[in-house]
């Protein structure tokens, strides 16, 4: 919670704040932070940099323009060996794995691309690393449904075999698709495919920082405004609730 405390102090003091990663540890604190920013006239940006990544901007363009047909689904994976005894496995401190680690399944960027999420269904397991008493979701799979009928299938875990890499992120549309490998996209159109490299493009971290500074100067919101970033917390909590109660959760 130190990040939350710093954010609250800064907003109360009248500072504009660029928050690293998720807006807060839970949606209740997140809502308080959003309210503080509004009451004090402060700009607040959540640090999900993929919305400023040139490759992901191209994915956004391709999907939103319907150049590849109607969006059908996205598939993502994020595996990581969490350090034994770390704060990541402390549910109260971290807010749970769907908040601290499933964000690496690009939930924020994918809903920017696919649109408004409406429902969540998830399964989770814990105990393989011997910390079941501290963490509720050690490995988790989630389906997030969107208003347009598309859905995201995301799998994340604190367990990762040595040298195993994540499966590449994919977007499937009715007339094509996209496969993402770091800063390289393979775009499929029918029987044809083409590779686009964005390796030479400026860092997404730098672009986001520059955009936030421009927003501060112009007093306009950047791409991760607080009300929108609050939805990331609500999705994470819906994933935990769905896995715990074994039911679909409506957002």
N, C-alpha and C positions, 0 to 999 in steps of 0.2 A: 503493500500500500504506500510506500514512500513516494512513488510517482503521483498518486492521487493527492497526497498531502501537499506536494510541491505545486501541482497544478492548481489546487484550491487556493493556496497562499498567493500564487502569482495573479490569478484572476481577481481575488479579493483586493489585491494591491493595485489593480488596474492595468496589468501587463497583458499584452497579446501573447498567446501561447501556442507553440508547435509541439504537440504531444507525440512522443515516440510510440508507434504501434497503436494498440487499442486505447480508446479514450479513457477507460477506467477499469477497475477490477470487477465491477458489476454494473448493471443497468441503473440501480438506485443511485449509486454515487455518480454514474455518468449523467443521469438526469439533473442532479444537483450541479454538476460542472457546467452543463449546457445552460442551466438557469443563471448561474453566476456570470457566465460570459455575456449573456443577453442583458442582465441587469447592470453590468459594469461597462457595457459597450466595448467589450474586448473581442478580438478575432481569435478563433480557436480552430486549429487544423490537426486532424489525426494523421499519424505518420505511415499511412499505407502508400508506398511509393509506386506501386505498379500502375496506378492511374496516370503517372507521369513517365512511364516507360514507353519508349518509341514503338517497341514491338507490340506492347499491349494496346497502345493507341490504334495501331493498325488492326488488331483483332477487333477492337471496339468498332472501328469503321466498317470492317467487312461484315460483322454480324448485324450491326444496326442498320446498315444500308440494304440488307437482305440480298447482297451480291451472291451469297452462297445458299440462298433459299431461306426458309424459316428455321430458326434455331430449334434444335431438338434436345440436346443435352451437352453438358460439360463433364469431364472426368478428371479428377486430380488426386494426388497422393503426397503425403508429407511424413516421412519416417525420420526419427531422430533418437539417438540413444541419450536419454536424460541422465545427468549425473546422479549417482546414488545419493539419497538423502537430501537432494537439492530442494529449493523452494518451489520448483515446478510441481513437485508431488504433494505440496501442501495446499489442499483445496481452498482453505480460507485465505491464504496469502496470494495465491496465483489466480483464483477465480475458476480454476479447472482447466483441463487440457483443451477443450473446445475453444476457450478464449485465448490461452497463451500459445497454443501450437497449431490448432486447426486453421488459424489465420494464414499459415504457410501453405494451405490449400487454396489460397487466393480467393477466399470467400468475398472479401471486399471488392476486388477487381471484377470478379465474375458477376456479381450482382449489378455492378456498373455497366457491364456488357449485356447481360440477359434481361435486366429489368427489375420489377418489383417482386420480391419473394413473398409467398403466401403461407406455405406449410413446411413443416420440418418433421422428418421421421428418422430415428437414429437407434443404433445398437452400440453398446460399449462393454468392455471387459477390463478387469484389473486384477492385480495380484501376482502376475508373472515375475515382476521385479521385486516382489516382497514388500510392497508398500500399500497394500489394499486398504489399510486403516487410514491412510493419509490422502489418497487420491481415489476419486470415483471413476474416472475415465483414463485408463492407461492406453488403451487402443479403442478407436472409435470410427464407425462408419456412419455417414449421414447422407440423407437425401433431402435436398432443398427444392421445393417446387415453386415455380414462378407463375405470375399472372397470365403469361402468354402460353402456358402449357409446357414450356421447357423445364428441365430439371438439372440439378447439379448432383453428381455422385462424388463424395469426398471421403477419403480414408486417411486417417492420421494415427500415429503411434509413437509412444516413448520407447519403442523397441525397434532396433534397426540392426540387421546382421552386418557385420563388418564388410566394408567395400560394396555393399549393395546400394544402388542408386534408386531414386524414386522413379516411378513410371512417368513418362512424359505427359504433360497436361494436353488434353484434347478437347476440341469443340466440334460437335457433330451437327451439321445442318442438313436440310432436306435435299440440297443440290451440291453439297461439298463439305469441306471441313478444314480444320486447322490443327496442326500438331506443333507444340511449343517445346523448344530445346534451348533453354537460357535465352539468348538474344537472337535466336534463329527460328523462323517460322517456315513450316512446310504447308503450303496451301493446296488443297485438293479441289479440283473442279471436274466432276465426272471422272473420266479415265486419265485426266491430266493432273500433274502436280508441278509446283514450282517452289523453290526455296528462296526466302528473303532473309538477308542478314542485317541486323541492326547493331552489330558489335561496335561500329565506329560512332554510333550516336552518343550524345552526352549522357552522363550518369543520371539515372532516374532520381537518385537522392539529391543531387545538385539541382536538378530541374525543379524538384518539389520545394527545396529550400528557397530557390530564386522566386518561385511562384508565390510562396508565403510572404516573402519580403515585399513583392509587388502588391500583394493583397493588403499588407499592413500600410503601405504608402497610399494606396487608392481607396482603402477602407471597403473592400469588396471581398466576398467569400472566395476561397480557393476550391479545389476539387473534392476535399474531404471535410465539408462543413460539419459542425457539431451535431445538428439534428440527424443528419445522414449517418454519421459515425456511431450514433447511439444505436442504430439498427444492428450494427455488428455485435454489440453486447447482447441485444435481445435474441439474435439468432444463436449465439453461443449458449445462452441460458436455455433456449428452446431445445437445442441438441441435448444438453444434459438432462432436461426434464423428460424428453421423449425416451432417452435411453433408460432412465431410472424407472419410469412408469410404463414403459413398453406401449406407447401410444403415439399417434400423430398429433403434433401441436400446431395450432393455427396461430399465425403471427398477427 
